[in-house]
């Protein structure tokens, strides 16, 4: 695996593909995920802040996609954003997280998704720490931690 390349703005996140390589039917997704995970991962829901499994996790390891297992983030890029969601300032490998415009909830922001299966991860904002200045605000329901 290669090393992650720093990104200086959310506009540099690769765009989501029209079709994702890893495809399951809606019934297959429902069988694989809990109802809460399905709502977040497949229906673009958001878990309440300070309730997710990983918002306060500080162990060393990696965070993989809940849907397909693809590597998304490393714990060394995780930081406490005081938002109640797991937050990262960079991705584990460029191209594994993609973005698309999200104009819901009366605001314009960049939604981030797994590049392999299209799982909704959360959003990225331009208010994170150095070296990238980004804050990937991620739902715990969308990721799985591995030590």
C-alpha positions in Angstrom: 0.0 0.0 0.0 1.2 3.5 -0.7 1.2 6.4 1.6 -1.5 9.0 1.7 -1.0 12.2 -0.1 -2.0 15.3 1.8 -4.9 17.3 0.4 -5.2 21.0 0.8 -8.9 21.6 0.2 -12.0 19.6 -0.1 -12.2 20.5 -3.8 -9.2 18.2 -4.3 -11.0 15.1 -3.1 -11.6 12.8 -6.1 -15.2 12.8 -7.5 -17.4 9.8 -6.8 -17.8 7.5 -9.7 -21.2 7.0 -11.5 -21.0 3.3 -10.6 -19.1 1.8 -7.7 -17.2 -1.5 -8.2 -18.7 -3.3 -5.1 -22.4 -3.7 -5.6 -25.1 -5.4 -3.4 -28.9 -5.3 -3.7 -30.8 -3.4 -1.1 -31.9 -6.6 0.5 -28.2 -7.8 0.7 -27.2 -4.5 2.3 -30.1 -4.9 4.8 -28.8 -8.4 5.6 -25.3 -7.2 6.1 -25.9 -4.1 8.2 -27.9 -3.3 11.3 -30.9 -1.0 10.7 -28.9 2.0 12.0 -25.9 1.2 9.8 -28.2 0.8 6.8 -29.8 4.2 7.5 -26.5 5.9 7.7 -24.5 3.9 5.1 -27.1 3.4 2.3 -29.6 6.2 3.0 -27.2 9.0 3.8 -28.4 9.3 7.4 -26.4 10.9 10.3 -26.0 9.4 13.8 -26.5 11.8 16.7 -23.3 13.4 17.9 -21.5 11.9 20.9 -23.4 8.6 20.4 -21.4 6.7 17.8 -19.1 3.9 18.7 -15.8 5.6 17.7 -16.2 9.3 18.5 -14.0 9.0 21.6 -11.7 6.1 20.5 -8.0 6.7 20.9 -6.5 3.3 20.2 -4.0 2.8 17.4 -5.3 1.1 14.3 -7.2 1.6 11.1 -10.7 2.4 10.1 -12.2 0.4 7.3 -15.5 0.9 5.4 -18.4 -0.8 7.2 -19.8 -1.9 3.8 -16.9 -3.5 2.0 -13.9 -3.4 4.3 -11.8 -1.0 2.2 -9.2 1.0 4.2 -10.3 4.6 4.8 -8.5 6.2 7.7 -5.6 5.6 10.2 -5.8 6.5 13.9 -2.7 8.7 13.6 -4.8 11.2 11.5 -7.7 11.1 14.0 -8.2 14.2 16.2 -10.7 15.5 18.7 -12.8 18.1 16.8 -15.2 18.6 19.8 -18.1 17.7 17.4 -19.0 14.3 18.8 -18.1 12.4 15.6 -14.9 10.7 14.6 -12.8 13.3 12.8 -9.7 12.8 10.7 -7.5 15.4 8.9 -6.4 13.0 6.1 -7.3 9.8 4.4 -5.3 6.6 4.6 -4.9 6.3 0.9 -5.8 8.8 -1.8 -8.6 7.6 -3.9 -10.2 5.4 -1.3 -12.5 8.3 -0.2 -14.4 10.2 -2.8 -16.7 13.2 -2.7 -19.8 14.6 -4.2 -21.7 17.8 -3.7 -24.4 17.8 -1.0 -26.8 20.7 -0.9 -29.2 19.1 1.6 -30.1 20.6 5.0 -30.0 24.1 3.6 -26.3 24.2 3.2 -23.6 23.4 0.6 -21.0 20.9 1.6 -19.0 17.9 0.3 -20.3 14.4 1.2 -17.6 11.7 1.4 -18.1 8.1 0.3 -16.2 4.9 0.1 -14.8 4.7 -3.4 -15.4 1.0 -3.6 -19.0 0.6 -2.5 -20.4 4.1 -2.2 -21.1 3.9 1.6 -22.0 7.3 2.9 -19.2 8.2 5.4 -20.1 11.8 6.4 -18.8 15.1 5.2 -15.5 17.0 4.8 -15.0 20.6 5.9 -12.1 23.1 5.4 -11.7 23.8 9.1 -9.4 21.0 10.2 -5.8 21.1 11.6 -2.6 21.2 9.7 -1.1 19.7 7.6 -4.3 19.4 5.4 -6.7 21.9 6.9 -9.4 19.4 6.4 -11.9 17.8 8.8 -13.4 14.5 7.7 -16.5 14.3 10.0 -17.4 10.6 9.9 -20.3 8.5 11.2 -19.2 5.6 13.4 -21.9 3.5 11.8 -20.0 3.8 8.4 -16.6 2.5 9.7 -15.2 -0.4 11.5 -12.1 -0.1 13.7 -9.3 -2.7 13.5 -6.3 -2.8 15.8 
